């Protein structure tokens, strides 16, 4: 009895499936939804067609009405009969769509003007939106036998609601019919799906629910009438097969349970043994974790110690370097004989090499710490390459020809980090000059889609193929004999490769032992300002040079773009009949045979420091001298002056003489040597300088006088630069006073520390006068005297 009651309750529960959960309802709902959407779309399409027809009928009916009224209105205008005009306009107002009718003659005299108010309705807003509030029509009047005689105009103002209301009623009926059809379709589909699908499924479910799952060997299910071969019949067939499988599986499971009981006993013994082993492993793992944590703490302490050491090394080395380079730079500006100037120049250049080595070491530490930051500002990459090559030309051997070959269409300005790009150019070019004793070193600059391409080619010793992958590693060179013979630290190429990757660029090498090397840096620097064409020059230029020289390639690329006719000659005797306006040569041996056979001016291109002395130069006058590598602007100015007698430098000198900087600058520095260096540089820039030895003294100076700029050292006794800057900002008395940090700590966190203290900018020691001038140009406005 209990089993029968359970079966009845189960069957009753299955029969009481919620209506919205039944399969027939879901299928009908989906079908009706699709039908309703399609019916609605069709209704909307029909309404749209009806709307277009109704919109056209307004104009059509009004044009027809105007045609009907044309001849009467023309006769009325011709006879100037106001009474008939009133009757005509009154008759037109009988049309429900016309709210105003006006008739005027050819003298713009109003013969009749009648109107009536517009009807109000709840649907007027919709009608006005669809058809417009009103429409105006006019008909020029003339008689058929006088078509060219203008008699007047008939004006009609039409209320579109007469048509719009009619359209809206039809649209309402169309939508209502579609909705009713959808409801009828819903009822029909619900009934069909129930008798064809839901009812047979309910019978199968009831039969399944009445079976005892503990007795799968019961009789098979019966097929619902008429569903023996469809999906429901297949369902019944599969269910019967499953019952057979279940009976077999139950027997197998009972046998498996017996075997499992035996295995459980064995497993308990194994688990107990494994538990003991895990306890021992956990003990060893805990000890290993403690050792790893100690190692991690030691590594962090070492990293912090290394960062502190690098910062301290930067400060301790840069402070005396700043005094050394600054004093040498000031001395170079004073009257010196040639030997003294050469000695000081060599000392100054050696100091700059030491600064570059220090920068390379610090930059590698920034890469290791992931703290390198790149600027994105416009700068002249062509001029940067020429300036860097000119600076490094003193390192070139006398038998090496250094040439900068810049594409004439190269952009005037590109976007990027000029400091890091200068490092790339300097490292690649220094490397090429170091390993080249004869031949050429070329720096080529061109563009490719999405960036710029820098090639440094040399005819030096080359690099073996197996060593090419190794040279990009820090402190590594191509061979053990390289350092002994050529010197170097092995940092340059490693740093250059890191910089290219940081800019999302690529550095590659093509080299063969004994045949030179070519390093190519592809950098994604976008163009900021296109190339600006120079003012055209006129003249014939004769080049006395070998066809394979860099001078020949440079002049044949640049000069035709400036409008000059360039011809190359191998021998001096060929120049006599050349009739040239200017002779350019780099051959000192042939130079003295040019006079007096050749009377044209001569431009001599020599290696760094190989200028002719005054007596020899006077013997060859008129003679101009330039050192390799030739810079485009310097070459252009000499050609312009030699060919046209114009000197742009005089105009620049006059223009710059009219402007001088009279900035009042407060220098806060405790080191006496650095005080002398900075004050000397600032004085030569035309600045008035006051000196404070520490931050407290700087505050006293600010209380007594006004200053345009504060150059603030960071590490000082009594009150350091950070605290002094914070007090200046907190006082609120000098909110717009620029404060620039002068610090020997070049680590990246130092810049952020300076900005957090309220400083506006940052300049690392040792600094050059050009860098100091750039800061003053940025923070102090230029004044005219």
C-alpha positions, 0 to 999 in steps of 0.5 A: 500500500505504501509503494502504491501511494508513493507511485500515485504521489509521484505520478500526480506530481509529474502531472502537475507540471506548471503550465509555463514550464511545459514543453508545449507552452515553450514551443508555442511561446517561441513560435508566437514570438517569432510570428508576432515579430514578423507580423509586427514588422509586416504591419510596420512595413505596411504602415510605412508604405501607407505613410509614404502614400499619404504624404504624397497624396497631400501634395497631389490633392493640393496640386489638383485643387490648385489646378481646378482653381487656377482658371477662376482665380486667374479671371478674378485676378485679371478683372480685379474682382474682390467679391468673387475672390472672397467667394473663391477663397471661402469655397476653398476653405470648405475643404477640411485640410485648408486653413487659409486661402489668399489671393493677390493680384500682380500689384501685390494687392490682396483681393481676398484673405480668409482663414479658419482655426486649426482643429484640436485633437489628441493625435495632432502632435503625432501627425505634426511630427510625421507630416509637419504642422502645415504646408504652403502652396502657391499657384502663379496665375495667368490666362491660357491665351496670355501665358506670359502675362503674370496676373497674381498668385493664389496661396493656400495653407494646408493643415496636414492633420486632415490627412494625418488623422486619417493615416493614424486611424488606419495604422491603429487598425493595422496594428490591432489586427496584427495583435489579434492574429497573434493571439489567435495563433497562440491559442491554436498552437498551444492546443496542437502542441499539447495533443501532439507532444505534451500529452504523450510525454506525460504518459511516458513520464507517468510510466517511468515514475511508477517503476521501482528503481530497486527492481529494474527487471520489471516489465517494459514500458508501452509505446503511446498510440501513434508514437511508435516510430517518432522521437517519443517512441525512440525515448521509450525504446532507449528507456527499456534498454537502460533498464536492462543495463541497470539490472546488469550494472547492479549485479556488477556493483554488488560484486565490486562492493565486496571487493572494495571492502577488502581494499579498504582494509589494505588502504587504511594501512597504506594511508597510515604509512603515508601519513607518517612520511608526509609529517616528516616531509612537512617538517623538512619543507618548513625548514626549507621555507625558513631558509628561503625567506632568509635568502629573500631578506638577504637579497633585498638587503643586498639590493638596497645596499647596492642602490644606496652604494650607486646613489652614494657613488654617483654623488661622491664622483659627480661632485668633484667631476662637476668642479673639475669640468666646470673649472676647465670649461671656464678656463677654456673661455679665457685667453690661452695659447694653443698648447694650453688650450689643447691640453685643457681640451684634452682634460675636458674631453677625458672628464666627459668620457668619465661622466659617460662611463658613470652614466652607462653604469647607472643606466645598467642599474636602472635597467636591472631595477626596471626604473628607466623612464623615457621622454617623448618630446620633439627634437632635431635628430639630424643635428643631434647626430652631427653634433655627436659625430663632431664631438667624437671626431677627435677620437678618429684616427687621422687616416679614418674619414668620418662622414654623416650621411643624412637623407635630404628628406629626413624630418626636421623634428622627431618625437622621442627621448633625445638624451637616450638617442644621443647615447645610442649614437654615441656608443655605436659611433665610439665603438666604430671609431675605436676599432677602425684605423684606416678607411671610413666610418659612416653614420647614415640616417634615414626613415622607414614606415613607422620610424627612423633607421640609424646605420653606423658602418666602419671598415675596421677589424670586424666581429667574428660570427660566433662572437656577435651574439656575445657582444650585447652582454654587459662587461663582455667583448668579442675576444680576450685580446680586445680589452688589452689592445683597444681598451673599453669596458664592454658596457656600450653595446649592452646599454645600446641594445637595452635602450633600443628595446626600451624604445620598442626598437631593434639593434642588429649587426652585420659583420665579417672579420677583417671587413668591418661592421655595420650596426643598425638601430631601428627606432619607432620615432614618429615624425613631428616636423617635416623637412624644410627645404633650404633657400636655393643656391646657384653656382658650379662646384668642383670636387677634388676627391676620390670616387669612393670617399665619404666626401664625394657621397655627401656632396653628391647627395646634398648639393644638387638639392640646394640647386648647385651643379656638382662635378667631381675631378680626380686630378688638379690639371682637370680643374683648370678648365672646369670654370668652377665657382668653388673648389671643395677638396680634402686632399692636402697633398694636391692642395698647394698645386691649385694656386695660381692655376685655379683662382676659384675659392677653396673649401678644405675639409680636414680631419679634426685638429688638422687646420692649416696654419695662418701663413699657409692658409694665406698663401692659398686664399681665398680659403675656407676650412671645415673639419670632418664630419661636415655638418649640413648647416655649417656647409650651407652657410659657407657655400652661401657666403662664398657664392653669394656673399651673404653671412647669416652668422652676422645677422644672428650675432646682431639679433642675439646682441639685442637680447640678453638675459638679466636674470637674478638667480639665487645659487644655494650650494655649500661646496666652494668649488661648485659655487665658483663653477656655477657662478662663473657659468651664470655670469657668462650667460649674463645673469646676476648671481647671489650665493647661499651656503645652505637652505636657511641662508637661502630663505634669508636671501628670499626675504631681502630680494626678489629672484627669477630662479633658485638653483638648489643643491640637495645635500647641505648642512644646517638645512638641506635643499628638500627642507628649504624647498618645502618651506618656500612652497608652504609659505605661499609667498613665492608660488611661481618661483621656479626651483631647480635641483642641483644634485650629484645623485643621478638615480631615478628616485632622486628626481621624484624626491625633488618633485615631492619637495616642491622643486620644478626641475632637476639637473644632475652634476656635472652639468654643462653650460649648454644644459644650464642655459637650456634650463634658464631659457625654459624657466626665465623669460627672455628680456630685451635690453 
